[in-house]
Amino acid sequence: MKKFLLLCLLFFSLNAKELIVGMELAYPPFEMSDAKGNPSGVSVDFLKEFAKENNYTLQIQNIAWDGLIPALRSKKIDLIMSSMSVSEQRKKVLDFTIPYAKANLAILSAKKSNINSIDDLNKKGKVIALKRGTSAHIYAQNNLSNAKILVFDKESAAILEVVQGKADGFIYDQMSIYKAWQKNSDQTKAIFTPFEEHPEQWAIALNKNNEKLKIELNNFIQKSKENGFFDDLAQKYLKDIQEIFKEQKLEFFF
């Protein structure tokens, strides 16, 4: 019996399909590296379970944010799972699964700037720091034409502009804004009030016409919502943030 089970495991491992995933390991606790430098976080645990259930061998590649879509389109990777929001602009060149999470944008403002809303930022003379290629960057391009926009490759560089008083505000998702505010509470304040009409929807990006993989992912996302797997991931990685969201009466990610 043991020999039979070993043969079965060998058979399935030999016939497992390779799944190459791109993500930027710079967004804890969703995508990050552990103490040994291995990929870790909500997205990693999700993909490991998906790969196990669907007989894939999982390979995760750490790719800078602005390199993710080019890597997917050139078929160097099979999908992107990197807290990426669905947008009409991205849908022109990519396909997406059903959403697995949602997030609102928020503002980290310099205390001396007297910013209390998105309208306060959208004024001549105001400076907004943004991370290149993010949904916040797209939102600002479309809606904040009165302000001066500074674009950075790294989130930390944009935050530093606000901390040092060189920019009036930094726009990103609520969780990141909260963490940045915690670290720099003397120089900044956080504005969580939603200003978009609808929350950003996070989904997994694929190339168009990859229907088989899309169906497998959609089925697993739906199953994970129904069986509590996402709740387990929230308890493991997001427990403290979840409590803060409750206190602030904010809509949670899952």
C-alpha positions in Angstrom: 0.0 0.0 0.0 2.8 2.4 0.9 4.6 1.6 -2.3 1.4 2.3 -4.3 1.0 5.7 -2.6 4.6 6.6 -3.3 4.1 5.6 -6.9 1.0 7.8 -7.1 2.8 10.8 -5.6 5.7 10.3 -8.0 3.3 10.1 -10.9 1.5 13.3 -10.0 4.8 15.1 -9.3 6.1 14.1 -12.7 3.0 15.2 -14.4 2.6 18.5 -12.5 2.4 21.6 -14.6 4.7 24.5 -13.9 3.0 27.7 -12.8 5.2 30.8 -12.9 3.8 33.7 -10.9 5.1 37.3 -10.9 4.7 39.5 -7.8 6.6 42.3 -6.2 7.7 41.1 -2.8 7.5 44.6 -1.3 3.9 44.8 0.0 3.6 43.1 3.4 1.7 41.2 4.5 0.3 40.3 1.1 3.5 39.9 -0.8 6.8 39.8 1.1 9.9 37.8 2.0 10.4 35.9 5.2 13.6 35.9 7.3 15.3 33.5 5.0 14.4 35.5 1.9 11.7 33.1 0.7 8.4 34.5 -0.7 5.8 34.8 2.0 2.4 36.4 2.8 -1.3 36.2 2.0 -0.8 35.9 -1.8 1.9 33.3 -1.4 -0.1 31.1 0.9 -3.1 31.4 -1.4 -1.1 30.3 -4.5 0.6 27.4 -2.7 -2.8 26.0 -1.8 -4.1 26.6 -5.3 -1.1 24.9 -6.9 -1.5 21.9 -4.5 -5.2 21.5 -5.3 -4.7 21.9 -9.1 -1.5 19.9 -9.5 0.9 22.7 -10.3 4.5 23.2 -9.3 4.7 26.8 -8.2 7.5 29.1 -9.0 7.3 32.7 -7.7 9.4 35.4 -9.4 10.0 38.7 -7.5 9.6 41.4 -10.2 9.5 45.2 -9.8 6.0 46.6 -10.1 6.4 48.3 -13.5 8.0 45.1 -14.9 5.1 42.8 -14.0 2.8 43.5 -16.9 5.6 43.4 -19.5 6.7 40.0 -18.1 3.1 38.7 -18.4 2.6 39.9 -21.9 5.9 38.5 -23.0 4.8 35.1 -21.4 7.8 35.0 -19.1 5.2 34.4 -16.3 1.8 32.8 -16.3 0.0 35.2 -14.0 0.4 38.2 -11.7 -0.9 38.1 -8.1 0.5 41.3 -6.5 -2.4 43.2 -5.0 -3.2 44.5 -8.4 -6.4 46.3 -8.9 -8.6 45.9 -12.0 -8.8 48.9 -14.2 -10.3 49.6 -17.7 -6.8 50.6 -18.8 -5.3 47.3 -17.7 -8.3 45.3 -19.1 -7.4 46.5 -22.6 -4.2 44.3 -22.6 -4.9 41.8 -19.8 -7.5 39.4 -18.5 -8.5 39.2 -14.9 -10.1 36.6 -12.6 -13.0 37.5 -10.4 -11.9 39.8 -7.6 -10.6 38.2 -4.4 -10.2 41.4 -2.3 -11.1 45.1 -2.3 -9.4 48.2 -1.0 -10.0 51.9 -1.0 -7.4 54.5 -1.6 -6.4 56.8 1.3 -4.1 59.8 1.9 -1.0 60.2 3.9 -0.6 64.0 4.3 2.1 66.2 5.8 0.8 67.7 9.0 1.9 71.2 8.0 -0.1 71.0 4.7 -3.5 71.2 6.3 -4.9 68.6 4.0 -8.2 67.1 5.2 -9.7 65.7 2.0 -8.9 64.8 -1.6 -10.3 68.2 -2.7 -7.7 69.9 -0.6 -5.0 68.1 -2.6 -6.4 68.9 -6.0 -5.3 72.6 -5.9 -2.6 74.6 -7.6 0.5 74.7 -5.6 -0.1 71.3 -3.9 2.3 68.4 -4.6 1.3 64.8 -4.6 3.8 61.9 -4.4 2.8 58.6 -6.1 4.2 55.2 -6.9 4.5 54.7 -10.6 1.9 52.5 -12.3 -0.4 52.0 -9.3 -4.1 52.6 -9.2 -3.4 55.8 -7.2 -1.2 57.0 -10.0 -3.9 56.4 -12.5 -6.5 58.0 -10.3 -4.4 61.1 -9.9 -3.8 61.4 -13.6 -7.5 61.3 -14.3 -8.8 63.4 -11.4 -6.2 65.6 -9.8 -5.1 67.8 -12.7 -4.7 70.9 -10.6 -1.9 69.5 -8.4 1.7 68.9 -9.3 2.4 65.1 -9.5 5.7 63.5 -8.5 6.1 59.9 -9.5 8.5 57.4 -7.8 9.5 53.8 -8.5 9.4 52.9 -4.8 6.6 53.5 -2.2 9.2 54.4 0.4 10.6 57.2 -1.7 7.1 58.7 -2.2 6.4 58.5 1.6 9.7 60.2 2.4 8.7 63.2 0.3 5.7 63.7 2.6 7.7 63.0 5.8 10.2 65.6 4.7 7.5 68.1 3.8 8.5 68.1 0.1 5.0 66.8 -0.9 1.6 67.6 0.6 0.2 64.0 0.2 0.9 60.5 -0.8 -2.0 58.3 -2.1 -2.1 54.6 -1.7 -4.3 51.9 -0.2 -5.7 52.2 3.3 -3.5 49.6 4.9 -0.2 51.0 3.5 -1.3 54.5 4.5 -2.0 53.4 8.1 1.4 51.7 8.4 3.2 54.7 7.0 1.4 57.0 9.4 2.2 54.7 12.4 5.9 55.0 11.5 5.8 58.7 10.9 3.0 60.0 13.2 4.9 63.1 14.2 5.2 64.4 10.7 2.1 63.0 9.0 -1.6 62.2 9.4 -3.8 59.6 7.7 -7.0 60.4 5.9 -9.1 57.2 5.4 -12.3 58.7 4.2 -13.1 57.0 0.8 -13.1 59.3 -2.2 -13.5 56.9 -5.0 -17.0 56.0 -6.2 -16.2 52.3 -5.7 -13.5 50.4 -3.9 -10.6 49.1 -5.9 -11.1 45.4 -6.8 -8.0 43.2 -6.6 -7.8 40.3 -9.0 -5.3 37.9 -10.6 -4.0 39.0 -14.0 -3.6 36.6 -16.9 -3.0 36.9 -20.6 -6.1 36.9 -22.7 -7.4 33.6 -24.0 -6.0 31.6 -21.1 -9.4 30.3 -20.2 -8.5 27.0 -18.5 -6.2 28.7 -15.9 -8.8 31.5 -15.4 -11.6 29.0 -14.7 -9.4 27.1 -12.2 -8.5 30.3 -10.4 -12.0 31.6 -10.4 -13.3 28.3 -8.9 -10.6 28.4 -6.2 -11.2 32.0 -5.3 -15.0 31.3 -5.0 -14.3 28.2 -2.9 -11.9 30.1 -0.7 -14.5 32.7 0.0 -17.1 30.1 0.9 -15.0 27.7 3.0 -13.3 30.4 5.2 -9.8 30.1 3.7 -9.6 33.9 3.2 -10.7 34.4 6.8 -7.9 32.1 7.9 -5.4 34.1 5.9 -6.7 37.3 7.5 -6.3 35.9 11.0 -2.8 34.8 10.2 -1.5 37.9 8.5 -4.0 40.8 9.1 -5.4 40.4 12.6 -4.1 43.8 13.9 -5.1 45.6 10.8 -8.5 44.0 10.8 -9.1 45.4 14.3 -8.1 48.8 13.2 -10.5 48.7 10.3 -13.3 47.8 12.6 -12.5 50.7 14.9 -12.5 53.1 12.0 -15.7 51.5 10.6 -13.8 50.8 7.3 -14.7 48.0 4.8 -12.2 45.2 5.1 -10.2 43.6 2.3 -12.1 40.3 2.1 
